[in-house]
């Protein structure tokens, strides 16, 4: 069996796909199972998917920006007239050669070429939506899906006859951490309650800014594990050194990104989690 995944270029799309792939491997015992992924260039996703034995194929993709400035309008024209059509052609030839048994889309702008090309080739398409209010791409792509797996019973915009309530796919391994291991891994002192701050795989600028604004006050009462994003890490770490004094520094633990082996222990250590929502 060949299963083709597609999605939109962030951890919120890639990590649930990994959870699904692991579970399918667990329950499907035949030896003919193969996983593939098609989507836009994404170094983060390519690394994680390749570690799971999922072959990654890059295609062009675009998105619709709903801002009314000239830069956004020009970018939309380039995406609509060039990137998306070329991406659909790339996906069409890839899917034609691959001939997958089904396509599972996690949504997002990056899934557009794969879903459209798969529909043209009459490949069965299934969609998963994490949010109660779907994004623009999933609202459109839902028209091509046989069934739509949703996380909330009152998910908006989709036809009820297509929806199947399953919740969000979770990697069960991230629930198997150890509080003792977390002390060693993160250098926790154990002197204060631990707050875990997650800004998604890319970090969240507004969360980072707010945390830095109140960091001295936070560290007075709490120990902080802060996932701030690969692109933001150096800036956050530098600013943190400016705003906190030496005696509080041992309570602040910034990280660019918490990989699975780290995240599962961070969950066990945390007394409170602050996280952004959405995919």
LUMTIRO-812931 format. One line per field, with one value per residue (C-alpha): x, y, z; chain. Coordinates in steps of 0.05 Angstrom, whole numbers, plus 5000, padded with zeros to 4 digits. Example, Ala and Ser with C-alpha at 12.3 -4.5 7.8 and 13.67 -1.06 7.14 Angstrom:
<pts>
c1 (5246 5273)
c2 (4910 4979)
c3 (5156 5143)
chaine (A A)
</pts>
This chain:
<pts>
c1 (5000 5025 5002 5018 5017 5014 5013 5033 5103 5103 5110 5035 5025 5086 5083 5011 5030 5086 5037 4990 5047 5071 5001 4989 5054 5032 4965 4981 5022 5032 5101 5080 5069 5103 5098 5111 5103 5094 5097 5136 5209 5214 5280 5247 5195 5244 5290 5234 5198 5262 5277 5209 5225 5177 5203 5199 5183 5188 5139 5126 5067 5036 4986 4934 4951 4891 4927 4911 4980 5015 5069 5017 4977 5039 5059 4989 4993 5060 5033 4967 4996 5062 5077 5010 5001 5074 5066 5003 5040 5098 5051 5011 5071 5097 5030 5019 5085 5076 5003 4988 4928 4905 4925 4920 4924 4939 4919 4954 4975 5029 4977 4943 4984 4981 4906 4887 4934 4909 4837 4852 4882 4822 4863 4820 4833 4824 4832 4848 4831 4861 4823 4750 4753 4789 4837 4822 4860 4824 4756 4770 4804 4747 4707 4755 4759 4719 4720 4745 4774 4761 4783 4719 4647 4627 4681 4656 4647 4652 4590 4569 4561 4636 4661 4687 4707 4774 4811 4883 4936 4986 5052 5043 5119 5115 5073 5128 5176 5208 5209 5277 5306 5280 5321 5385 5367 5347 5389 5328 5341 5276 5270 5209 5148 5165 5130 5138 5129 5117 5111 5102 5157 5176 5168 5119 5146 5090 5099 5174 5168 5118 5160 5223 5183 5163 5220 5252 5184 5170 5236 5224 5171 5181 5232 5222 5234 5223 5219 5229 5241 5303 5302 5290 5336 5400 5360 5318 5379 5417 5359 5347 5419 5407 5342 5357 5409 5460 5423 5360 5397 5397 5321 5315 5325 5314 5315 5307 5264 5247 5253 5212 5264 5267 5194 5168 5211 5192 5119 5133 5172 5121 5071 5041 5045 5036 5027 5002 4942 4932 4971)
c2 (5000 5069 5128 5199 5253 5327 5389 5461 5471 5477 5431 5435 5399 5352 5326 5299 5264 5229 5208 5179 5143 5110 5086 5058 5020 4992 4966 4949 4886 4872 4885 4928 4993 5055 5127 5189 5264 5320 5393 5459 5465 5455 5436 5423 5377 5341 5323 5298 5259 5227 5201 5166 5134 5179 5200 5275 5307 5383 5421 5495 5524 5591 5623 5677 5736 5775 5842 5900 5929 5927 5879 5827 5838 5827 5765 5737 5748 5711 5654 5648 5655 5618 5581 5545 5523 5498 5463 5427 5404 5379 5343 5314 5279 5255 5226 5196 5158 5140 5117 5121 5085 5147 5218 5244 5320 5356 5421 5488 5524 5472 5417 5452 5423 5352 5352 5384 5338 5277 5296 5303 5234 5206 5187 5181 5243 5249 5313 5327 5393 5410 5475 5490 5545 5518 5561 5586 5529 5473 5505 5503 5434 5402 5401 5348 5304 5239 5247 5300 5281 5336 5351 5385 5364 5436 5448 5502 5507 5432 5391 5347 5286 5287 5299 5244 5265 5234 5289 5311 5257 5255 5219 5174 5176 5249 5225 5178 5229 5229 5285 5261 5260 5330 5358 5330 5349 5422 5436 5450 5471 5443 5505 5535 5513 5502 5539 5511 5563 5538 5583 5529 5500 5568 5605 5662 5733 5763 5710 5719 5795 5790 5739 5782 5842 5809 5758 5785 5783 5713 5685 5711 5658 5608 5568 5576 5528 5570 5544 5609 5585 5572 5641 5678 5639 5682 5747 5721 5693 5758 5802 5755 5765 5840 5840 5787 5790 5736 5705 5693 5667 5595 5594 5611 5556 5580 5531 5541 5479 5421 5356 5296 5268 5335 5354 5291 5306 5380 5361 5320 5376 5430 5453 5501 5505 5570 5555 5588 5557 5536 5492)
c3 (5000 4981 5023 5001 5054 5039 5082 5091 5114 5190 5250 5261 5195 5195 5267 5263 5198 5236 5290 5237 5200 5265 5282 5212 5217 5283 5259 5186 5188 5114 5085 5026 5065 5036 5057 5015 5026 4976 4994 4991 5010 5085 5117 5184 5154 5108 5167 5211 5156 5129 5200 5197 5130 5092 5024 5014 4947 4939 4894 4885 4923 4937 4984 4983 5028 5051 5060 5014 5005 4937 4960 4980 4916 4873 4913 4904 4829 4825 4866 4828 4758 4767 4832 4842 4769 4765 4832 4808 4745 4787 4834 4776 4744 4812 4832 4762 4768 4841 4836 4911 4939 4975 4994 5065 5068 5133 5101 5094 5031 5016 5007 4949 4891 4917 4930 4863 4824 4862 4848 4773 4775 4813 4874 4938 4981 5056 5095 5168 5201 5269 5282 5295 5242 5180 5141 5071 5037 5074 5062 4987 4986 5026 4961 4934 4995 5004 5080 5128 5195 5246 5317 5340 5331 5314 5262 5215 5139 5123 5102 5161 5116 5102 5173 5219 5290 5310 5348 5337 5321 5378 5380 5440 5453 5477 5536 5560 5591 5660 5711 5737 5667 5654 5712 5681 5610 5622 5683 5727 5798 5826 5870 5836 5795 5722 5665 5595 5540 5469 5408 5356 5313 5285 5351 5363 5361 5404 5458 5457 5463 5521 5558 5552 5576 5641 5648 5712 5747 5721 5744 5814 5824 5767 5728 5653 5595 5532 5461 5422 5350 5308 5276 5342 5388 5385 5392 5451 5487 5478 5502 5561 5585 5585 5625 5678 5733 5747 5806 5762 5701 5726 5724 5650 5597 5525 5467 5392 5385 5431 5393 5413 5461 5496 5492 5526 5587 5586 5590 5652 5684 5672 5724 5673 5597 5557 5483 5420 5385 5313 5266)
chaine (A A A A A A A A A A A A A A A A A A A A A A A A A A A A A A A A A A A A A A A A A A A A A A A A A A A A A A A A A A A A A A A A A A A A A A A A A A A A A A A A A A A A A A A A A A A A A A A A A A A A A A A A A A A A A A A A A A A A A A A A A A A A A A A A A A A A A A A A A A A A A A A A A A A A A A A A A A A A A A A A A A A A A A A A A A A A A A A A A A A A A A A A A A A A A A A A A A A A A A A A A A A A A A A A A A A A A A A A A A A A A A A A A A A A A A A A A A A A A A A A A A A A A A A A A A A A A A A A A A A A A A A A A A A A A A A A A A A A A A A)
</pts>
